[in-house]
Amino acid sequence: MGRPVLWLNDRAGMDARSLTYTTPPLEADMHIAGPPPLDLMVSSTHSDGAISVYLEDVDPTGRSATSPKAACG
């Protein structure tokens, strides 16, 4: 079937082609237990589409990595 389209250990390339929301760096480490909640309202003029949501950790060099357990799609 071809190559995978998701590179979970380095998402910078995909992030550059996607709509992203980034917060300022956290002041302390944070532990997230369980799937993160998401409330999303979407409107479109198209008859179909696809939305994927990822929680990423971005290091000081700009490299972003996704936790497989934190990906909701």
C-alpha positions in Angstrom: 0.0 0.0 0.0 2.6 2.8 0.0 4.4 4.6 2.8 2.9 5.8 6.0 1.7 9.4 6.0 2.0 10.0 9.8 5.5 10.4 11.2 4.7 10.4 14.9 8.2 11.0 16.1 8.8 14.1 14.0 5.7 16.0 12.9 7.3 19.3 11.9 6.9 18.6 8.2 3.2 17.8 8.5 2.7 20.7 10.9 4.0 23.0 8.3 1.2 21.9 5.9 -1.6 21.9 8.6 -3.6 24.2 10.7 -2.0 24.2 14.2 -2.5 25.8 17.5 0.5 26.3 19.8 0.6 27.5 23.4 3.6 29.2 25.0 6.0 26.7 26.6 4.8 25.2 29.9 6.6 26.5 33.0 6.7 22.9 34.5 6.4 19.4 33.3 2.8 18.2 33.0 1.4 14.6 33.4 -1.6 13.9 31.2 -3.6 10.8 32.3 -6.1 9.3 29.9 -7.2 10.7 26.6 -7.2 14.5 26.4 -10.8 15.9 25.9 -11.7 17.7 22.8 -14.7 19.8 22.0 -14.7 20.7 18.3 -17.4 22.4 16.1 -16.9 22.2 12.4 -18.7 23.7 9.5 -18.0 23.0 5.8 -19.4 23.5 2.3 -18.0 20.2 1.2 -19.9 16.9 1.4 -17.1 15.0 3.2 -13.8 15.6 4.9 -11.3 14.3 7.4 -10.2 15.8 10.7 -7.3 14.5 12.8 -6.3 15.9 16.1 -2.9 15.4 17.8 -1.4 16.4 21.1 2.3 17.1 20.4 5.3 17.9 22.4 7.6 20.5 20.8 11.2 20.6 21.9 13.4 23.8 22.0 14.7 23.0 18.5 11.2 23.0 17.0 11.0 19.2 16.6 7.5 18.0 17.4 6.6 14.5 18.5 3.2 12.9 19.0 2.4 10.5 21.8 0.5 7.6 20.1 -1.8 7.4 23.1 -2.7 11.1 22.8 -3.7 11.0 19.2 -7.4 11.3 18.6 -8.8 11.0 15.1 
